[in-house]
């Protein structure tokens, strides 16, 4: 981990009825500045997961949820120490 950076985890999973289903999951770790904006975290997480689709965001304070309409998948982004 470089100076003034934090490690984050992004996990991608399927949805069922709009809720995270976890019948499969893809987790990646990435670094971002410790004062990174939501947009910065989302760009880095989507790049690490290889996702280019449009999303809607829900910020829960300690993590961020992204939903991808038409794909039945969602993504959670959270700091590694949570």
C-alpha positions as CSV (number, residue, x, y, z in Angstrom):
1,X,0.0,0.0,0.0
2,X,1.5,3.3,-1.0
3,X,1.5,6.5,1.1
4,X,-1.9,8.1,1.5
5,X,-3.7,5.2,-0.2
6,X,-6.1,2.6,1.1
7,X,-7.0,-0.8,-0.1
8,X,-10.5,-1.4,-1.2
9,X,-12.4,-4.6,-2.1
10,X,-15.0,-4.7,-4.9
11,X,-17.3,-7.8,-5.1
12,X,-19.5,-8.5,-8.0
13,X,-22.4,-11.0,-7.7
14,X,-25.7,-11.9,-9.3
15,X,-29.1,-10.6,-8.1
16,X,-32.4,-12.3,-7.6
17,X,-35.5,-10.1,-7.2
18,X,-33.2,-7.1,-6.9
19,X,-31.3,-8.5,-4.0
20,X,-27.7,-9.7,-4.0
21,X,-27.9,-13.5,-4.4
22,X,-24.3,-14.7,-4.1
23,X,-24.7,-17.9,-6.1
24,X,-21.4,-16.7,-7.6
25,X,-19.1,-13.9,-6.6
26,X,-16.0,-12.2,-8.1
27,X,-13.8,-10.3,-5.6
28,X,-10.9,-7.9,-6.5
29,X,-8.8,-5.6,-4.4
30,X,-7.6,-2.2,-5.6
31,X,-5.9,0.9,-4.1
32,X,-7.3,4.4,-4.1
33,X,-6.4,7.7,-2.4
34,X,-7.6,7.7,1.2
35,X,-9.7,10.8,0.4
36,X,-11.0,9.5,-2.9
37,X,-14.5,10.5,-4.1
38,X,-17.2,8.0,-4.8
39,X,-16.7,8.6,-8.5
40,X,-13.0,7.7,-8.2
41,X,-13.7,4.5,-6.3
42,X,-16.4,3.5,-8.8
43,X,-14.1,4.0,-11.8
44,X,-11.3,2.0,-10.2
45,X,-13.6,-0.8,-9.0
46,X,-15.3,-1.1,-12.5
47,X,-11.9,-1.2,-14.2
48,X,-10.6,-3.9,-11.8
49,X,-13.8,-6.0,-12.4
50,X,-13.8,-5.3,-16.2
51,X,-17.2,-3.7,-16.1
52,X,-18.1,-1.0,-18.7
53,X,-21.9,-1.0,-18.3
54,X,-23.9,2.0,-16.9
55,X,-24.8,1.8,-13.2
56,X,-26.9,3.3,-10.5
57,X,-25.3,4.0,-7.2
58,X,-26.4,3.7,-3.6
59,X,-24.0,5.0,-0.9
60,X,-24.6,3.4,2.5
61,X,-21.8,5.3,4.2
62,X,-19.5,2.4,4.8
63,X,-19.9,0.8,1.4
64,X,-21.2,1.6,-2.1
65,X,-23.6,-0.6,-4.1
66,X,-23.7,-0.4,-7.8
67,X,-26.6,-1.9,-9.8
68,X,-26.4,-2.6,-13.5
69,X,-29.9,-2.6,-15.2
70,X,-30.5,-5.5,-17.5
71,X,-27.6,-7.5,-16.3
72,X,-28.9,-8.9,-13.0
73,X,-25.6,-8.2,-11.3
74,X,-24.6,-5.8,-8.5
75,X,-21.3,-4.7,-7.1
76,X,-20.3,-3.7,-3.6
77,X,-17.2,-1.5,-2.9
78,X,-15.9,-1.2,0.7
79,X,-12.6,-0.5,2.5
80,X,-10.5,-3.6,3.2
81,X,-10.5,-3.1,6.9
82,X,-14.3,-3.4,7.2
